[in-house]
Amino acid sequence: MPLPQRLVTRYVIQRLYRHGYADMARMESFVRSPAADGTVWTVVRPPMLTDGPLTRAYRTAENAPLARPKSLSRADLAHYLLTHVDDRRAHRAVVEVAY
């Protein structure tokens, strides 16, 4: 991510949405906790969602950061979710999805 974008994200966006980020961190912590042991789960992290068309041109990364995530259409997010329900690589994983 370019330096100006990183600075805006860290010092403006994350502060504005700190409660949402805190809720997300608590949810992910609970999902990974021993209380959820034996549960099949997947955390999907899309970037900014758009109303664009279905392209199927998205990239994914399991348990690793995705290089330069830009945005993702809601249609492509839905496509990923519906086509990867049974994908064992995504079970008990954090998946980043973006263009």
trRosetta pair geometry for C-beta under 8 A, 3 or more apart (Angstrom, degrees):
i j d omega theta_ij theta_ji phi_ij phi_ji
1 5 5.0 -117 173 91 100 118
1 6 5.0 127 105 -63 116 89
1 9 7.3 -14 156 3 155 147
1 68 6.6 160 -71 -108 58 62
2 5 4.8 83 63 12 84 107
2 6 7.0 -152 94 -9 39 89
3 6 5.6 -56 -144 36 32 112
3 7 6.3 31 159 -19 66 105
4 7 5.7 -56 -148 36 31 111
4 8 6.4 29 156 -16 66 106
5 8 5.8 -53 -145 39 32 109
5 9 6.1 33 154 -20 65 108
6 9 5.7 -57 -147 38 29 112
6 10 6.1 20 160 -13 66 111
7 10 6.0 -58 -140 41 27 104
7 11 5.8 -13 175 15 66 116
8 11 6.9 -71 -126 54 19 84
8 12 5.0 -31 -167 31 62 123
8 13 6.4 60 139 -15 74 102
9 12 7.3 -34 -75 52 7 81
9 13 4.9 -34 -138 40 47 128
9 14 6.3 58 156 -26 62 98
10 13 7.7 34 -4 48 15 87
10 14 5.7 -15 -145 17 30 132
11 14 7.5 23 -33 44 11 99
11 15 6.5 -2 178 -11 35 124
12 15 6.2 -74 -152 38 16 105
12 16 6.3 11 160 -17 60 112
13 16 5.8 -58 -145 36 28 109
13 17 6.2 -13 169 17 65 111
14 17 6.5 -72 -135 59 25 85
14 18 6.3 63 156 -82 62 74
14 21 6.1 17 -149 -33 79 161
15 18 5.7 -6 -147 -43 31 112
17 20 4.4 -41 180 42 93 119
17 21 5.8 98 118 -24 88 95
18 21 5.6 -56 -144 40 33 111
18 22 6.1 36 155 -22 67 105
19 22 5.6 -51 -145 35 31 113
19 23 6.4 34 153 -20 63 103
20 23 5.7 -51 -148 35 32 112
20 24 6.4 33 152 -20 64 105
21 24 5.6 -52 -148 36 33 113
21 25 6.4 34 153 -20 65 104
22 25 5.7 -52 -147 36 32 111
22 26 6.5 32 153 -18 64 105
23 26 5.8 -56 -149 37 32 110
23 27 6.3 32 153 -20 66 106
24 27 5.7 -54 -148 35 31 112
24 28 6.4 26 156 -15 65 107
25 28 5.9 -56 -145 40 30 108
25 29 6.2 33 154 -22 64 108
26 29 5.6 -55 -147 37 30 114
26 30 6.4 31 155 -19 65 105
27 30 5.8 -56 -151 35 30 110
27 31 6.4 30 153 -20 65 106
28 31 5.6 -50 -144 34 34 113
28 32 6.4 21 159 -8 65 110
28 43 5.7 35 -113 -105 98 158
28 94 7.3 28 -142 -96 126 121
29 32 6.1 -66 -148 45 27 103
29 33 6.4 47 150 -50 63 101
30 33 5.4 -41 -150 4 34 123
30 35 7.0 -40 -166 63 74 123
30 36 6.7 100 147 -30 63 127
31 36 5.4 -21 -161 18 36 177
31 39 7.8 -114 -159 91 70 131
31 41 5.1 -165 -171 149 113 163
31 43 6.4 141 84 -61 161 110
32 36 6.9 24 -4 57 4 129
33 36 5.5 92 62 13 71 95
33 37 7.9 -84 114 -37 51 77
34 37 5.0 -7 -161 -33 52 119
36 39 4.5 -70 -179 32 80 132
36 41 6.6 -2 166 -19 134 143
40 91 5.1 -47 -154 -145 94 110
40 92 7.0 -85 -140 -41 51 81
41 91 7.4 97 54 -160 33 60
41 92 6.2 71 58 -89 74 50
42 84 7.8 -168 167 124 173 111
42 90 4.6 20 -118 152 137 97
42 91 6.3 -73 -65 -103 97 32
42 92 7.5 -52 -80 -17 59 18
42 93 6.0 -1 -127 59 80 74
42 94 7.9 153 -169 -98 58 27
42 95 6.1 2 -178 3 106 117
43 93 7.5 -132 38 108 75 42
43 94 4.5 -19 70 -114 112 73
43 95 7.0 165 84 23 55 67
44 77 7.6 126 144 -158 135 96
44 80 7.2 145 -146 114 139 125
44 81 6.7 -77 -31 -88 172 92
44 95 5.1 -21 -110 70 66 101
44 97 6.1 -3 -168 1 99 120
45 94 6.5 23 -10 178 117 94
45 95 6.9 175 23 87 75 47
45 96 4.9 -32 73 -103 104 69
45 97 7.2 155 75 19 50 71
46 49 6.0 53 121 -72 134 91
46 72 4.7 -103 -161 51 111 142
46 77 5.1 -25 -79 -104 153 124
46 96 7.8 140 -90 -160 28 55
46 97 5.2 -33 -94 71 77 96
46 98 6.7 140 -151 -76 61 74
47 69 4.3 167 -48 141 134 116
47 70 6.4 160 79 89 157 22
47 71 5.6 -111 95 -106 113 32
47 72 5.9 123 48 -3 80 97
47 98 4.8 45 1 -105 115 122
48 70 7.8 -64 44 144 101 48
48 71 4.6 -46 77 -116 93 88
48 72 7.5 149 78 25 47 67
49 71 7.1 146 -103 -171 13 86
49 72 6.0 -38 -108 76 60 79
49 73 7.2 73 -164 -156 70 19
49 74 5.3 61 -177 -69 118 79
49 77 6.5 -36 -117 -18 111 146
50 71 5.2 50 -22 157 115 130
50 72 7.0 173 20 85 86 28
50 73 5.0 -54 74 -99 89 62
50 74 7.2 -138 77 -15 39 75
51 73 6.9 10 144 -145 8 89
51 74 6.4 -2 -108 12 45 113
52 55 7.3 -13 133 -23 118 112
52 71 7.9 102 1 119 133 119
52 73 3.5 -104 67 -91 90 122
52 74 7.9 147 46 20 61 66
52 75 7.0 -112 94 28 62 110
52 76 7.6 -2 86 -7 104 110
53 73 6.4 -47 58 -155 21 171
53 75 6.0 -35 -180 46 30 155
54 73 6.9 -141 -82 94 36 137
54 75 3.9 -106 -68 142 77 127
54 76 6.0 150 -133 -67 57 64
54 79 5.9 112 -142 -46 109 135
55 58 7.4 120 77 -33 99 74
55 73 6.9 112 3 20 98 132
55 75 7.9 105 -1 91 62 113
55 76 5.9 -20 40 -79 80 122
55 99 7.9 31 69 -102 143 112
56 76 6.8 -169 -71 -122 29 93
56 79 6.2 -106 -91 145 75 159
57 76 7.5 -64 44 -118 60 139
57 99 6.5 33 106 -127 94 90
58 72 6.0 43 -112 -126 127 107
58 76 4.9 133 -37 168 127 130
58 79 8.0 153 15 75 128 116
58 80 6.4 -59 73 -62 148 124
58 97 5.5 26 161 -178 136 89
58 98 6.3 167 -154 97 95 12
58 99 5.8 -76 -111 -80 64 53
59 66 6.2 143 105 -155 108 121
59 97 7.4 170 83 -149 44 48
59 98 6.2 -23 56 71 86 64
59 99 7.0 88 9 -156 89 17
60 66 7.2 -83 -161 -96 21 127
60 80 7.1 147 -77 -139 125 131
60 95 5.7 -13 -165 -172 109 103
60 96 6.8 154 -154 80 53 53
60 97 5.2 -12 -101 -99 83 73
61 64 4.6 -94 166 76 115 89
61 65 6.6 9 102 112 153 17
61 66 4.2 -175 10 -79 126 78
61 67 8.0 114 -51 -2 147 65
61 95 7.1 158 76 -153 43 56
61 96 4.9 -4 53 52 95 101
62 89 5.7 -119 -53 153 167 97
62 90 6.3 -128 -106 -98 121 57
62 93 4.6 -12 -162 174 102 144
62 94 7.4 133 -160 72 52 46
62 95 5.3 -22 -100 -99 67 80
63 93 5.2 -88 -42 -150 94 93
63 94 5.7 101 -90 47 52 81
64 96 7.7 -98 84 19 53 117
65 96 6.6 36 -149 -4 38 160
66 69 4.8 71 91 -62 116 104
66 96 3.9 -143 -14 107 117 130
66 97 7.6 168 -53 -59 162 10
66 98 5.5 147 115 31 150 114
69 72 7.9 -33 -172 -35 101 104
69 96 6.3 -101 -74 167 141 119
69 98 3.4 124 -144 12 92 173
69 99 7.7 106 -156 49 57 52
70 98 6.0 143 36 171 56 115
70 99 5.1 -48 53 68 112 98
71 98 6.9 118 60 -152 11 93
71 99 6.2 -1 63 20 59 115
72 76 5.4 -120 -174 79 88 119
72 77 5.4 95 133 -56 123 95
72 97 6.0 66 -107 119 160 89
72 98 5.2 -109 -54 -120 109 52
72 99 6.1 174 -87 -21 64 82
73 76 4.6 92 59 7 87 99
73 77 7.0 -150 95 -4 46 84
74 77 5.5 -52 -147 37 36 113
74 78 6.3 37 153 -19 67 104
75 78 5.8 -53 -149 37 30 111
75 79 6.4 35 150 -22 63 105
76 79 5.3 -47 -145 34 36 117
76 80 6.5 40 154 -20 65 99
76 97 7.7 -175 130 155 100 118
76 99 7.9 60 97 -64 169 88
77 80 5.8 -51 -151 33 32 110
77 81 6.4 30 153 -17 65 107
77 97 6.5 129 -112 102 73 139
78 81 5.7 -56 -146 38 32 111
78 82 6.1 22 160 -12 67 111
79 82 6.2 -63 -143 42 25 103
79 83 6.0 4 166 -3 65 118
80 83 6.4 -73 -141 46 22 97
80 84 5.8 -11 173 6 64 124
80 97 5.2 26 -131 -135 177 155
81 84 6.7 -77 -134 48 16 93
81 85 7.2 48 163 -63 57 81
82 85 6.7 -18 -157 -28 29 108
83 87 7.9 44 125 -37 63 119
84 87 4.0 -34 -159 4 79 132
84 90 5.3 65 162 0 118 158
84 95 7.9 170 132 -178 156 176
87 90 4.4 55 93 12 107 111
87 91 7.4 -174 98 -25 58 79
88 91 5.3 -36 -152 10 47 119
89 93 6.8 -11 146 -5 56 160
90 93 5.2 -119 -156 54 37 122
90 95 5.3 -12 -132 -52 100 140
